[in-house]
Every structure is written in C-alpha cells, then in structure tokens.
Amino acid sequence: MIDIVSAIQSPNASLAVQQPTQSDFSTWFSNEIARANQALGTADSQLKQLAAGDPIPVHEVMLSLEEAQLTFQLVTQVRNRLLEAYQDILKMQI
C-alpha cells in the first residue's frame, strides 16, 4: 500500500511546460519569406522557359505562379497585421 502511495506524484511534478522561444515566430517568418522568394524565382524561371519555347507543361507554370502568388500574399498579410499591431501598441495610453 505504501508503494502505491509513494508512486503517486504531484500533478505539477510530471508536467514539463515548454516555453516558446522568442525566435520561433521570427524563424517562421524568415522561412516564409525565403519560401516566397524561392517560389517567385521558380515561377519566373518556368515562365521564361515557356516564353522561350521550351517543352514545359503550361499547367506546371500556372501552378507555380499560383503558389508564388499565394505565398507572397501570406507574407504580405502577416506583415500588414504586424504593422497594425505595432501601430495599435504605439497608440496605447500609458
């Protein structure tokens, strides 16, 4: 009976709370910017190949253009929201 009771730990002892690091968002945002840049470069090179007459499927070019557009829109929207939040913080009364 004593072994069973001693095996029970307090609930807080077994929970390891992982604190998010400050660089998580900045790392994610940097990766998204790099991904958007890469998608734009891929779309640009495929578009140039298509214009030069290389045998590249049109649907692949269209897909890469759409991916580049969506990735760029994501980065732009996150940037806009960050700027709005920053401006709201600046307007706060202390």
C-alpha positions in Angstrom: 0.0 0.0 0.0 2.8 2.4 0.8 4.5 1.6 -2.5 1.3 2.7 -4.4 1.1 5.9 -2.5 4.8 6.7 -2.9 4.4 6.1 -6.7 1.9 8.9 -6.9 3.5 12.2 -7.7 2.1 15.6 -7.6 0.5 16.7 -10.9 2.9 19.6 -11.3 6.0 17.4 -11.0 5.4 15.4 -14.1 4.3 18.3 -16.4 7.1 19.9 -18.2 5.9 23.2 -19.6 7.8 24.1 -22.7 8.2 27.8 -23.0 8.2 29.1 -26.6 11.4 30.8 -27.6 11.3 34.3 -28.8 12.8 33.3 -32.1 10.0 30.9 -33.1 8.0 33.5 -34.9 10.9 35.2 -36.4 12.3 31.9 -37.7 9.0 31.0 -39.2 8.6 34.4 -40.8 12.1 34.3 -42.2 11.4 30.8 -43.6 8.2 32.0 -45.2 10.0 35.0 -46.8 12.6 32.6 -48.2 9.9 30.3 -49.4 8.1 33.1 -51.1 11.3 34.2 -52.8 12.1 30.7 -53.9 8.5 30.3 -55.3 8.8 33.6 -57.2 12.1 32.5 -58.6 10.8 29.1 -59.7 7.7 30.7 -61.3 9.9 33.3 -63.1 12.3 30.7 -64.5 9.4 28.5 -65.6 7.7 31.4 -67.3 10.9 32.3 -69.1 11.3 28.7 -70.3 7.7 28.7 -71.6 8.3 32.0 -73.4 11.5 30.7 -74.9 9.5 27.8 -76.4 10.9 25.0 -74.1 8.7 22.0 -73.8 7.3 22.7 -70.3 3.7 21.9 -69.4 1.6 25.0 -69.1 -0.3 23.7 -66.1 3.0 23.4 -64.2 3.8 27.0 -65.0 0.3 28.1 -63.9 0.6 26.1 -60.6 4.0 27.6 -59.8 2.6 31.1 -60.5 -0.4 30.5 -58.2 1.9 29.1 -55.5 4.1 32.1 -55.7 1.1 34.4 -55.6 -0.4 32.7 -52.5 2.9 32.6 -50.7 3.6 36.3 -51.4 0.0 37.1 -50.2 0.6 35.2 -47.0 3.8 37.1 -46.2 2.2 40.4 -47.1 -0.8 39.8 -44.9 1.3 38.8 -41.9 3.5 41.9 -42.4 0.3 44.1 -42.6 -1.1 42.6 -39.4 2.2 43.1 -37.6 2.3 46.7 -38.7 -1.3 47.2 -37.5 -0.5 45.6 -34.1 2.6 47.8 -33.8 0.6 50.9 -34.6 -2.0 49.9 -32.0 0.7 49.5 -29.4 2.1 52.9 -30.2 -1.4 54.5 -29.8 -1.9 53.0 -26.3 -2.1 55.3 -23.4 0.2 54.6 -20.5 
